[in-house]
């Protein structure tokens, strides 16, 4: 399992969700390579036996860019006999081309192999090629591709140095008989085609000279002070209700689009944007746009003049709703941003969120925005998801109307809905979480995690039928965890599907034979059905895994003390177990005392059983646990008559 360092105590811990952690690092702007420059090492020629060495020539090579390099492809792109190089990067520039300009035009041989397509593949993948130069043998194997996310040329390139040749080339073809073939008259500075079974090296003409790339330095665009991010999947935003002009309550999601503006009194751009909104009050009302200005002065370092924001708003006669933002609201807005924007950076001042009439985030703005842009964006949420996707793209283009592309878009949208649902559930917003889980499952019905999470949400709401249906759907597409099948079993119990209960528990046991909750539940089912031997077996198996489970241990001890099955009854063992449980609960648990009394009575020690039952009765206060109190009283009468309790 991947290991990661814990940044708190700097110890190595197992990471159970490496993909999740990697995604979070990417979203926070971390570099894949840790901002390490590309490295190039040269084999100095020392033998492996003498502990071969490599020299770091990164700087001298000219390849040591600070890129997130992913793949390297060597190829003689300009057909001048030396190897050029393409490197793809995760960041910009996405591809770098490095042209080799060394003056060694006739010091290499390039070979293209062709299998017969019968005994070996046409591309001759797997062929082994040897060339002898002054008693030294050079060997290469033709591969289908090398490196990460890259495909190398199928030409084999051999450096020949100052040797003029001609040379013989031996090819071991990739067929069952490992046939070998010799090709002659291979001269440096040329390209050859070697066909299996012909034994003739055919020269390949060099292609006409092509316009090669001109050296360039990447143009780094200056950072923009504003950003506009239209949203493709519509997720509900932070619900706000504040007092507006004339003491009227303004709330998001109430049927009108809303603009939530985050501003500070010390921010010149904020004041300019507030002034524009004030000046164009009529245009804003005509667009039915609600404005909610949230000031963050109070959340700063305390150096801002108190009531500065009120003075600004009063002086410009700001005609819209305004309030001071608290930390909880600002955190919720930051979360709304992080769900939609790839790099989860802190919100700048000013920032704004355009919400549609249903309260869903439509566009996120950073920096001062023109009101005309915002008003034009009001219609963004009315577009289809494909149209919103095209409008949200950084460059112009058209959507690919292909089922795979559509499915990927659905999955991406469903994933965002799922993340939002999980966040709302964590905060206790059950209704909002349910809405987002439902949306995720409507977009992608086989989204197992969303279906199962929605089912667990219904468990919290005690909607057992819906819970069982959703968890079952989720487990149709993913085997899930034993915990999922256990929860499904418990929901089936609530709606009376006893056969399904046992099936779900057995599936949990198939996934993890040591899953103790399922073992204990199966044991309880066997007790009810009268299968005492199997119940005892399951309890014992579960307690090996979870020896500190006092409830399960007490149930086992009770069976050993009171079972009607004489072969299953073991009162001596029950007494030992019950004493341990009573000591562990410090004689404060009436059920444990009840079990101890039953074991004592089963061994004929009725005097001790009576004392123990009386201790249990004293623990039950007036009006509490009437059913248990009646049971204890009945067993007390039985022990007074010297009769052990048997079930």
Beta strands, then each sheet from edge to edge (+ up, - down):
strand 1: 3-5
strand 2: 12-14
strand 3: 41-43
strand 4: 54-56
strand 5: 69-75
strand 6: 84-89
strand 7: 95-98
strand 8: 108-114
strand 9: 128-133
strand 10: 136-141
strand 11: 156-159
strand 12: 165-172
strand 13: 180-187
strand 14: 191-195
strand 15: 201-204
strand 16: 227-230
strand 17: 241-243
strand 18: 249-251
strand 19: 258-263
strand 20: 290-295
strand 21: 321-324
strand 22: 351-355
strand 23: 361-366
sheet 1: 1+ 2-
sheet 2: 3+ 4-
sheet 3: 5+ 6- 7+
sheet 4: 11+ 8- 14- 15+
sheet 5: 10+ 9- 12+ 13-
sheet 6: 16+ 23- 22+ 19- 20- 21-
sheet 7: 17+ 18-
end
